[in-house]
């Protein structure tokens, strides 16, 4: 065979120059046979013989051997080491020219050759890009789209594959295809050729690649992709095929317009059916599919319109089914159920309806099942749902009397920052304008000590911020001396003073209001801590800084006046020449700030 191959290559060199088609065809057949028997070895010999350069001259539209030459190139380009040599031999330009041929076999083999050369090859893709190959292929897809004969479907499959290899994991080439309008064409292909498994698969892989790109979402949204994918999904019995559709659905469903289209096309019903079928199975692939289906369900609920459509005033079949996931014994369903409730709880109307219909008790039962060595993701999701439900004013008292604070406080010992973060947020929402609850929590020494500890969680900015905000909220909403004493005894004052220097105005403000209440109600108890935290110097800086927001200046002056009742703090105020800073603020453009400056100035002048 080896000698035979060497002879063929020698002979090919001569016949390629003479262009005698018959003997040329014999040589090409011989090469194809050799490649079929041992592709790698034959390819190495072809490269060593220097024959590649000759192929460029054989790729002419009018020759009867052209399809065979393109076929040989397609075969040798299956080997990674042959792709750059094919580019260097100048084969790309003549191959791209052949894409204008009317001969179906030539088009097929040329598409294969270019697709294989592009596979995982930057050089191959660049050369095809420069020769303008992508546009010609897209034009072919458009013009051949509606022909359903087997030969045409085979060609369409090869062309889709070529575009996929050309653009795979290359953002700029994917963007180029999108700008050329490939998406509507592929969606149309999928609709017309949904019976052809190979072509459908190619379309799905192409969608999967393109859907990752943000710029593709708008184009997808303007097609009937949702309808086509749901139709295709319903037909799939095979797990692997369904998984392929899932891989396209997930990135597309990140777009709100497409979320709504998928809901309208009936995807949710399909997902609920999968959940029902797989919930009791312990087969690995079924567990994976249950997770994918329930995750996708939660993702669809992230869109405001799609979520509201599925909520249907709390009467919807989907909402009811999702509710039934929460008491299930399957962790994945518990998680998806709690996340879905958190997503439904994104407007007051939904939240009020759900609380009135007993959702809080279901979530508390779920949390109860996860107190000891519980599933962290389920804890986090259930707390997220409770936090959202606690936002409407009318829900707070109902949730407090249902015992939500007690249920949440069981997780105070958690060492998981995501759980800590949601726990803090839930408590903060619950006590908003609820004086009695704020006082009860603020006198809970264990809670306050844990908050003070978390105020130092420098590695977890979210937990640190929420702890500070809850400390401040306990004081602001309770206005209770006992709460202030508990916070002073637990070492919380310094954190509230630091919070007044936060980069977030809302947090600065919350800190200043809490500190003013401390100064008004329990100045004697807090005096030493306020001194050692350098509160007076911080207030001077806030008032002198032109960038401080008007409400920060206003509340800083209110606080200065409140501090005058302490001898040592009063002395600090005098030493820092506050009068200069305050008198400048009398002409501030904000009326409230200007008025407070006049009052503060009078107070400082009298006390000096």
C-alpha positions as CSV (number, residue, x, y, z in Angstrom):
1,X,0.0,0.0,0.0
2,X,2.8,2.4,1.0
3,X,4.6,1.9,-2.3
4,X,1.4,2.2,-4.2
5,X,0.7,5.5,-2.4
6,X,4.2,6.9,-3.2
7,X,3.6,6.0,-6.9
8,X,0.2,7.6,-6.9
9,X,1.7,10.8,-5.4
10,X,4.4,10.9,-8.1
11,X,2.0,10.2,-10.8
12,X,-0.4,12.9,-9.5
13,X,2.4,15.5,-9.7
14,X,2.8,14.8,-13.5
15,X,-0.9,14.4,-14.3
16,X,-1.8,17.6,-12.3
17,X,0.4,19.6,-14.6
18,X,-0.8,17.8,-17.8
19,X,-4.5,18.0,-16.7
20,X,-5.4,14.7,-18.3
21,X,-8.7,14.2,-16.4
22,X,-9.0,10.4,-16.7
23,X,-5.6,9.5,-15.3
24,X,-6.0,12.3,-12.7
25,X,-9.3,10.8,-11.6
26,X,-7.6,7.4,-11.1
27,X,-4.9,9.0,-8.9
28,X,-7.6,10.9,-6.8
29,X,-9.6,7.7,-6.3
30,X,-6.4,6.0,-5.1
31,X,-5.8,8.8,-2.6
32,X,-9.4,8.6,-1.3
33,X,-9.0,4.9,-0.8
34,X,-5.7,5.3,1.0
35,X,-7.3,8.0,3.2
36,X,-10.2,5.7,4.0
37,X,-7.8,3.0,5.2
38,X,-5.4,5.2,7.2
39,X,-6.2,8.8,7.2
40,X,-3.4,10.1,9.4
41,X,-0.6,8.2,7.7
42,X,-1.8,9.1,4.3
43,X,-2.2,12.8,5.2
44,X,1.4,12.8,6.5
45,X,2.6,11.4,3.2
46,X,0.5,14.0,1.2
47,X,2.0,16.8,3.3
48,X,5.6,15.4,2.8
49,X,5.2,15.1,-0.9
50,X,4.5,18.8,-1.5
51,X,1.4,17.9,-3.5
52,X,-0.9,20.3,-1.4
53,X,0.2,23.3,-3.5
54,X,-0.9,21.5,-6.6
55,X,-4.4,21.0,-5.3
56,X,-5.0,24.8,-5.5
57,X,-4.6,24.6,-9.3
58,X,-7.0,21.6,-9.5
59,X,-9.9,23.4,-7.7
60,X,-11.4,24.7,-10.9
61,X,-15.2,24.9,-11.5
62,X,-15.2,23.4,-14.9
63,X,-13.2,20.2,-14.1
64,X,-15.0,16.9,-13.5
65,X,-12.4,16.1,-10.7
66,X,-13.0,19.2,-8.6
67,X,-15.4,17.5,-6.2
68,X,-12.9,14.7,-5.5
69,X,-10.1,17.2,-4.8
70,X,-12.3,19.0,-2.4
71,X,-13.3,15.7,-0.8
72,X,-9.6,14.8,-0.3
73,X,-9.0,18.2,1.3
74,X,-12.0,17.6,3.6
75,X,-10.5,14.2,4.6
76,X,-7.0,15.4,5.3
77,X,-8.3,18.4,7.2
78,X,-9.8,16.1,9.8
79,X,-6.3,16.0,11.2
80,X,-5.3,19.0,13.3
81,X,-1.8,19.1,11.9
82,X,-3.0,19.4,8.3
83,X,-5.2,22.6,8.8
84,X,-2.5,25.2,8.8
85,X,-0.7,23.5,5.8
86,X,-4.0,23.7,3.9
87,X,-4.1,27.4,4.5
88,X,-0.5,27.9,3.7
89,X,-0.9,26.0,0.4
90,X,-3.4,28.7,-0.7
91,X,-6.4,26.3,-0.8
92,X,-8.9,28.7,1.0
93,X,-9.5,31.2,-1.8
94,X,-10.1,28.6,-4.6
95,X,-12.4,26.7,-2.2
96,X,-14.4,29.8,-1.4
97,X,-14.7,30.5,-5.1
98,X,-16.2,27.0,-5.6
99,X,-19.0,28.0,-3.2
100,X,-20.4,29.8,-6.3
101,X,-20.7,26.5,-8.2
102,X,-24.1,25.1,-9.3
103,X,-22.9,21.5,-8.8
104,X,-24.4,20.0,-5.6
105,X,-21.6,17.5,-5.1
106,X,-18.9,20.3,-5.5
107,X,-20.8,22.4,-3.0
108,X,-21.1,19.5,-0.5
109,X,-17.4,18.6,-0.6
110,X,-16.3,22.3,-0.6
111,X,-18.5,22.9,2.5
112,X,-17.0,19.9,4.2
113,X,-13.4,21.0,3.3
114,X,-13.9,24.5,4.6
115,X,-15.7,23.4,7.7
116,X,-12.9,20.9,8.6
117,X,-10.2,23.5,8.0
118,X,-12.0,25.9,10.3
119,X,-12.4,23.4,13.1
120,X,-10.5,24.8,16.1
121,X,-8.1,26.6,13.8
122,X,-7.6,30.4,14.1
123,X,-5.7,30.5,10.8
124,X,-8.4,28.6,8.9
125,X,-11.1,30.9,10.2
126,X,-9.1,34.0,9.4
127,X,-8.5,32.9,5.8
128,X,-12.2,32.0,5.3
129,X,-13.2,35.3,6.8
130,X,-10.8,37.2,4.4
131,X,-12.1,35.3,1.4
132,X,-15.7,36.2,2.3
133,X,-16.8,32.6,2.7
134,X,-19.4,33.1,5.4
135,X,-21.7,35.4,3.4
136,X,-21.9,33.0,0.4
137,X,-22.8,30.1,2.7
138,X,-25.5,32.1,4.4
139,X,-26.9,33.1,1.0
140,X,-27.0,29.4,0.1
141,X,-28.9,28.6,3.3
142,X,-31.4,31.2,2.5
143,X,-32.0,30.1,-1.1
144,X,-32.1,26.4,-0.4
145,X,-34.0,26.7,2.9
146,X,-37.4,25.4,1.7
147,X,-36.2,22.4,-0.4
148,X,-36.8,19.2,1.6
149,X,-35.2,16.6,-0.7
150,X,-32.6,14.4,1.1
151,X,-29.6,15.6,-1.0
152,X,-30.5,19.3,-0.3
153,X,-30.9,18.5,3.5
154,X,-27.5,16.9,3.5
155,X,-26.0,20.1,1.9
156,X,-27.8,22.3,4.4
157,X,-26.5,20.2,7.3
158,X,-22.9,20.6,5.9
159,X,-23.2,24.3,5.5
160,X,-24.6,24.7,9.0
161,X,-21.7,22.7,10.3
162,X,-19.3,24.8,8.4
163,X,-20.6,28.0,9.9
164,X,-20.5,26.5,13.3
165,X,-16.9,25.5,13.0
166,X,-16.1,28.9,11.5
167,X,-17.6,30.8,14.5
168,X,-17.4,28.5,17.5
169,X,-16.2,30.3,20.6
170,X,-15.2,33.3,18.5
171,X,-17.2,36.3,19.6
172,X,-16.3,38.6,16.7
173,X,-17.1,35.9,14.0
174,X,-20.3,35.1,15.8
175,X,-21.2,38.8,15.8
176,X,-20.4,38.9,12.0
177,X,-22.8,36.0,11.3
178,X,-25.5,37.7,13.4
179,X,-25.0,40.9,11.4
180,X,-25.3,38.9,8.2
181,X,-28.7,37.8,9.4
182,X,-28.0,34.1,10.0
183,X,-30.4,33.8,13.0
184,X,-33.8,34.2,11.1
185,X,-32.5,31.9,8.4
186,X,-31.5,29.2,11.0
187,X,-34.9,29.5,12.8
188,X,-36.7,29.1,9.4
189,X,-34.5,26.0,8.7
190,X,-35.4,24.5,12.0
191,X,-39.1,25.0,11.3
192,X,-39.1,23.5,7.9
193,X,-36.7,20.6,8.5
194,X,-37.7,19.5,12.0
195,X,-38.1,15.9,10.8
196,X,-34.4,15.8,9.8
197,X,-32.5,14.8,13.0
198,X,-29.0,15.7,11.7
199,X,-30.0,19.1,10.4
200,X,-32.0,19.9,13.5
201,X,-29.0,19.0,15.7
202,X,-26.8,21.3,13.6
203,X,-29.3,24.2,14.1
204,X,-29.4,23.6,17.8
205,X,-25.7,23.6,18.2
206,X,-25.5,26.8,16.1
207,X,-28.2,28.4,18.3
208,X,-26.3,27.3,21.4
209,X,-23.2,29.1,20.2
210,X,-24.9,32.3,19.1
211,X,-27.3,32.6,22.0
212,X,-24.4,33.2,24.4
213,X,-23.8,36.5,22.6
214,X,-25.9,39.4,24.1
215,X,-26.3,41.0,20.6
216,X,-28.1,37.8,19.4
217,X,-31.0,38.0,21.8
218,X,-32.8,40.8,20.1
219,X,-32.6,39.0,16.7
220,X,-33.8,35.8,18.3
221,X,-36.7,37.7,20.0
222,X,-37.9,38.9,16.6
223,X,-38.2,35.4,15.2
224,X,-40.6,32.5,16.2
225,X,-37.7,30.6,17.9
226,X,-39.7,30.1,21.1
227,X,-42.5,28.4,19.3
228,X,-40.1,26.2,17.2
229,X,-38.0,25.1,20.2
230,X,-41.1,24.3,22.3
231,X,-42.6,22.3,19.4
232,X,-39.3,20.4,19.0
233,X,-39.0,19.9,22.7
234,X,-42.4,18.3,22.9
235,X,-41.4,15.8,20.3
236,X,-38.2,14.6,22.0
237,X,-38.4,11.4,23.9
238,X,-34.6,10.9,24.1
239,X,-32.8,12.5,27.1
240,X,-29.8,13.6,25.1
241,X,-31.9,15.3,22.5
242,X,-33.9,17.1,25.2
243,X,-30.7,18.2,26.8
244,X,-29.6,19.8,23.5
245,X,-32.8,21.8,23.4
246,X,-32.3,22.8,27.1
247,X,-28.8,24.1,26.3
248,X,-30.3,26.6,23.8
249,X,-33.3,27.5,26.0
250,X,-31.3,28.5,29.0
251,X,-29.2,31.3,27.4
252,X,-32.2,32.5,25.4
253,X,-34.5,32.6,28.5
254,X,-32.2,35.2,30.0
255,X,-34.0,37.7,27.6
256,X,-37.3,39.0,29.0
257,X,-39.1,39.2,25.7
258,X,-38.1,35.6,24.9
259,X,-39.1,34.5,28.4
260,X,-42.6,35.7,27.7
261,X,-42.6,34.1,24.2
262,X,-41.5,30.8,25.8
263,X,-44.3,31.0,28.4
264,X,-46.9,31.7,25.7
265,X,-45.6,28.8,23.5
266,X,-46.3,26.4,26.4
267,X,-42.8,25.6,27.7
268,X,-43.9,25.8,31.3
269,X,-46.4,22.9,30.9
270,X,-43.6,20.8,29.3
271,X,-41.3,21.6,32.3
272,X,-43.9,20.7,34.8
273,X,-44.5,17.4,33.1
274,X,-40.8,16.6,33.2
275,X,-40.7,17.4,36.9
276,X,-43.7,15.1,37.5
277,X,-42.1,12.3,35.5
278,X,-38.6,12.5,37.1
279,X,-39.3,13.5,40.7
280,X,-39.2,10.0,42.2
281,X,-36.4,8.6,40.0
282,X,-32.9,8.1,41.3
283,X,-31.3,7.6,37.9
284,X,-28.5,10.2,37.4
285,X,-29.8,11.5,34.1
286,X,-33.3,11.9,35.5
287,X,-32.0,13.8,38.5
288,X,-30.0,16.1,36.2
289,X,-33.1,16.7,34.0
290,X,-35.3,17.5,37.0
291,X,-32.7,20.1,38.0
292,X,-32.5,21.6,34.5
293,X,-36.3,21.8,34.2
294,X,-36.9,23.3,37.6
295,X,-34.0,25.8,37.2
296,X,-35.4,26.9,33.8
297,X,-38.8,27.3,35.4
298,X,-37.3,29.7,38.0
299,X,-35.5,31.6,35.2
300,X,-38.7,32.2,33.3
301,X,-40.2,33.8,36.5
302,X,-37.4,36.4,36.6
303,X,-39.2,38.3,33.8
304,X,-41.9,40.7,35.2
305,X,-44.4,40.0,32.4
306,X,-43.8,36.2,32.2
307,X,-44.0,36.0,36.0
308,X,-47.3,37.9,36.2
309,X,-48.7,35.8,33.4
310,X,-47.9,32.6,35.3
311,X,-49.1,34.0,38.7
312,X,-52.7,34.6,37.3
313,X,-53.8,36.3,40.4
314,X,-52.5,33.4,42.6
315,X,-55.1,31.1,41.0
316,X,-52.8,29.9,38.1
317,X,-52.2,26.2,37.7
318,X,-48.4,26.9,37.5
319,X,-48.4,28.8,40.7
320,X,-50.3,26.0,42.5
321,X,-47.9,23.4,41.1
322,X,-44.9,25.3,42.2
323,X,-46.4,25.7,45.7
324,X,-46.7,21.9,45.9
325,X,-42.9,21.6,45.4
326,X,-42.1,23.3,48.8
327,X,-43.3,20.5,51.1
328,X,-41.8,17.8,48.8
329,X,-38.9,15.6,50.0
330,X,-36.8,16.5,47.0
331,X,-34.2,19.1,47.8
332,X,-34.0,20.3,44.2
333,X,-37.8,20.9,44.1
334,X,-37.8,22.6,47.6
335,X,-35.1,24.9,46.3
336,X,-36.8,25.7,43.0
337,X,-40.2,26.1,44.8
338,X,-38.7,28.7,47.3
339,X,-36.8,30.5,44.5
340,X,-40.0,30.6,42.5
341,X,-42.0,32.1,45.4
342,X,-39.2,34.7,45.8
343,X,-39.6,35.6,42.2
344,X,-43.4,35.7,42.4
345,X,-43.0,38.0,45.4
346,X,-41.7,40.9,43.4
347,X,-44.7,43.2,43.7
348,X,-46.9,44.1,46.6
349,X,-50.1,42.6,45.2
350,X,-48.6,39.2,44.8
351,X,-46.9,39.3,48.2
352,X,-50.2,40.3,50.0
353,X,-52.1,37.5,48.2
354,X,-49.5,34.9,49.0
355,X,-49.2,35.9,52.7
356,X,-53.1,35.8,53.0
357,X,-53.1,32.4,51.5
358,X,-50.7,30.7,53.9
359,X,-47.4,30.7,52.0
360,X,-45.5,31.9,55.1
361,X,-46.4,28.8,57.1
362,X,-45.2,26.6,54.2
363,X,-41.8,28.4,54.0
364,X,-41.4,28.2,57.8
365,X,-42.0,24.5,57.7
366,X,-39.4,24.2,55.0
367,X,-36.9,26.2,57.0
368,X,-37.6,24.0,60.0
369,X,-36.6,20.9,58.0
370,X,-33.3,22.5,57.3
371,X,-32.2,23.9,60.7
372,X,-29.8,21.2,61.7
373,X,-27.2,20.4,59.0
374,X,-29.6,21.8,56.5
375,X,-29.2,22.4,52.8
376,X,-27.6,25.9,52.5
377,X,-29.1,26.7,49.1
378,X,-32.6,25.8,50.4
379,X,-32.1,28.0,53.5
380,X,-31.0,30.9,51.4
381,X,-33.9,30.5,49.0
382,X,-36.5,30.3,51.7
383,X,-35.1,33.3,53.5
384,X,-35.1,35.2,50.2
385,X,-38.7,34.5,49.7
386,X,-39.6,35.6,53.3
387,X,-37.6,38.8,52.9
388,X,-39.5,39.7,49.7
389,X,-42.8,38.8,51.2
390,X,-42.1,41.1,54.2
391,X,-41.7,44.3,52.0
392,X,-45.4,45.4,51.9
393,X,-46.4,47.2,55.1
394,X,-49.6,45.2,55.6
395,X,-47.6,41.9,55.6
396,X,-45.2,42.8,58.4
397,X,-47.6,42.4,61.4
398,X,-49.1,39.2,59.9
399,X,-45.7,37.7,59.4
400,X,-44.5,38.7,62.9
401,X,-47.6,37.2,64.5
402,X,-47.1,34.0,62.4
403,X,-43.7,33.7,64.2
404,X,-41.3,34.4,61.3
405,X,-38.7,36.2,63.5
406,X,-38.4,33.1,65.7
407,X,-38.1,30.8,62.6
408,X,-35.4,33.1,61.2
409,X,-33.4,33.5,64.4
410,X,-32.8,29.7,64.4
411,X,-30.2,30.4,61.7
412,X,-28.3,32.9,63.8
413,X,-25.6,30.3,64.3
414,X,-25.1,29.8,60.6
415,X,-21.6,30.3,59.3
416,X,-22.6,30.6,55.7
417,X,-22.5,34.3,54.5
418,X,-25.3,33.9,51.9
419,X,-27.6,32.6,54.7
420,X,-26.4,35.3,57.1
421,X,-27.1,38.0,54.5
422,X,-30.7,36.9,53.8
423,X,-31.4,36.4,57.5
424,X,-30.4,40.0,58.2
425,X,-32.4,41.4,55.3
426,X,-35.5,39.5,56.4
427,X,-35.3,40.8,60.0
428,X,-34.7,44.3,58.7
429,X,-37.7,44.2,56.5
430,X,-39.9,42.7,59.2
431,X,-39.2,45.4,61.9
432,X,-39.5,48.4,59.5
433,X,-41.9,50.7,61.4
434,X,-42.8,47.9,63.8
435,X,-41.8,49.4,67.2
436,X,-42.7,46.4,69.4
437,X,-40.9,43.9,67.2
438,X,-37.9,46.1,66.9
439,X,-37.7,46.5,70.7
440,X,-38.1,42.8,71.3
441,X,-35.3,42.0,68.8
442,X,-33.1,44.8,70.0
443,X,-33.2,43.5,73.6
444,X,-32.1,40.0,72.3
445,X,-28.5,40.0,73.5
446,X,-27.6,36.9,71.5
447,X,-28.8,38.6,68.3
448,X,-27.1,41.9,69.1
449,X,-23.8,40.3,69.9
450,X,-23.9,38.3,66.6
451,X,-24.7,41.5,64.7
452,X,-21.7,43.2,66.3
453,X,-19.5,40.2,65.3
454,X,-20.8,40.4,61.7
455,X,-20.2,44.1,61.6
456,X,-16.5,43.1,61.4
457,X,-16.9,40.6,58.6
458,X,-14.5,42.4,56.3
459,X,-14.4,39.5,53.8
460,X,-18.2,39.7,53.3
461,X,-19.2,43.3,52.5
462,X,-22.9,42.4,52.1
463,X,-23.1,40.7,55.6
464,X,-21.2,43.6,57.1
465,X,-23.4,46.2,55.5
466,X,-26.7,44.4,56.4
467,X,-25.5,43.9,60.1
468,X,-24.8,47.7,60.4
469,X,-28.2,48.5,58.9
470,X,-30.0,46.1,61.2
471,X,-28.3,47.6,64.3
472,X,-29.4,51.1,63.2
473,X,-32.9,49.9,62.3
474,X,-33.3,48.3,65.8
475,X,-32.7,51.7,67.3
476,X,-34.6,53.8,64.8
477,X,-37.8,51.7,64.8
478,X,-37.9,50.9,68.6
479,X,-36.7,54.3,69.9
480,X,-36.1,52.3,73.1
481,X,-33.6,53.0,75.9
482,X,-33.3,49.3,76.6
483,X,-32.3,48.5,73.0
484,X,-29.7,51.3,73.1
485,X,-28.3,49.9,76.4
486,X,-28.1,46.4,74.9
487,X,-26.2,47.7,71.8
488,X,-23.8,49.8,74.0
489,X,-23.1,46.8,76.2
490,X,-22.5,44.6,73.2
491,X,-20.0,47.1,71.7
492,X,-22.1,48.2,68.8
493,X,-21.7,52.0,69.0
494,X,-18.3,52.1,67.2
495,X,-19.9,50.3,64.2
496,X,-22.7,52.8,63.9
497,X,-20.1,55.7,64.0
498,X,-18.1,54.0,61.2
499,X,-21.3,53.5,59.3
500,X,-21.8,57.2,59.2
501,X,-18.7,57.4,56.9
502,X,-20.1,54.8,54.4
503,X,-20.0,55.4,50.7
504,X,-23.7,54.9,50.5
505,X,-25.8,57.9,51.5
506,X,-28.7,55.8,52.7
507,X,-26.4,54.0,55.1
508,X,-24.8,57.2,56.3
509,X,-28.2,58.6,57.0
510,X,-29.5,55.6,58.8
511,X,-26.4,55.7,61.1
512,X,-26.8,59.4,61.8
513,X,-30.5,59.1,62.7
514,X,-29.7,56.2,65.1
515,X,-26.9,58.1,66.7
516,X,-29.1,61.1,67.2
517,X,-31.6,58.9,69.0
518,X,-28.8,57.5,71.1
519,X,-27.7,61.0,72.0
520,X,-31.3,62.1,72.8
521,X,-32.2,59.0,74.9
522,X,-29.1,57.5,76.4
523,X,-26.2,59.9,76.0
524,X,-24.7,59.1,79.4
525,X,-24.5,55.4,78.7
526,X,-23.0,55.8,75.2
527,X,-20.7,58.8,75.9
528,X,-17.4,57.0,76.3
529,X,-18.0,54.8,73.2
530,X,-18.9,57.8,71.1
531,X,-15.8,59.6,72.3
532,X,-13.4,56.7,71.5
533,X,-15.1,56.2,68.1
534,X,-14.1,59.9,67.3
535,X,-17.7,60.8,66.4
536,X,-17.2,64.5,66.7
537,X,-14.2,64.6,64.3
538,X,-16.2,62.5,61.8
539,X,-19.1,65.0,62.0
540,X,-16.8,67.9,61.5
541,X,-15.4,66.1,58.3
542,X,-19.0,65.4,57.0
543,X,-20.0,69.0,57.5
544,X,-16.8,70.4,55.9
545,X,-17.0,68.1,52.9
546,X,-18.7,69.8,50.0
547,X,-19.6,66.4,48.5
548,X,-21.8,65.4,51.6
549,X,-25.5,65.1,50.6
550,X,-27.9,67.7,52.1
551,X,-29.6,65.2,54.3
552,X,-26.2,64.1,55.7
553,X,-25.3,67.7,56.6
554,X,-28.7,68.2,58.1
555,X,-28.6,65.1,60.3
556,X,-25.0,65.8,61.3
557,X,-26.0,69.2,62.7
558,X,-29.0,67.7,64.5
559,X,-26.6,65.2,66.1
560,X,-24.1,67.9,67.1
561,X,-26.9,69.7,69.0
562,X,-27.9,66.5,70.7
563,X,-24.2,65.8,71.8
564,X,-24.1,69.2,73.7
565,X,-25.6,67.4,76.7
566,X,-22.3,65.6,77.4
567,X,-19.5,67.6,78.9
568,X,-16.6,65.8,77.3
569,X,-18.2,65.7,73.8
570,X,-19.3,69.4,74.2
571,X,-15.6,70.2,74.8
572,X,-14.6,68.3,71.7
573,X,-17.1,70.3,69.7
574,X,-15.7,73.6,71.0
575,X,-12.1,72.6,70.3
576,X,-12.9,71.8,66.7
577,X,-14.2,75.2,65.8
578,X,-17.6,74.0,64.5
579,X,-19.0,77.5,64.3
580,X,-16.9,78.3,61.1
581,X,-18.2,75.3,59.3
582,X,-21.8,75.7,60.4
583,X,-22.0,79.4,59.7
584,X,-21.0,78.7,56.0
585,X,-24.0,76.4,55.7
586,X,-26.5,79.1,56.5
587,X,-26.4,80.1,52.9
588,X,-26.8,76.5,51.6
589,X,-29.1,76.1,48.6
590,X,-31.2,73.5,50.5
591,X,-33.6,75.4,52.8
592,X,-33.7,72.7,55.5
593,X,-29.9,72.6,55.7
594,X,-29.8,76.5,55.9
595,X,-32.4,76.6,58.7
596,X,-30.7,73.8,60.7
597,X,-27.4,75.7,60.3
598,X,-28.9,78.8,61.8
599,X,-30.4,76.8,64.8
600,X,-27.1,75.0,65.3
601,X,-25.1,78.2,65.1
602,X,-27.3,79.8,67.8
603,X,-26.9,76.6,70.0
604,X,-23.1,76.6,69.6
605,X,-22.9,80.4,70.3
606,X,-25.0,80.1,73.5
607,X,-23.0,77.0,74.7
608,X,-19.6,78.4,74.0
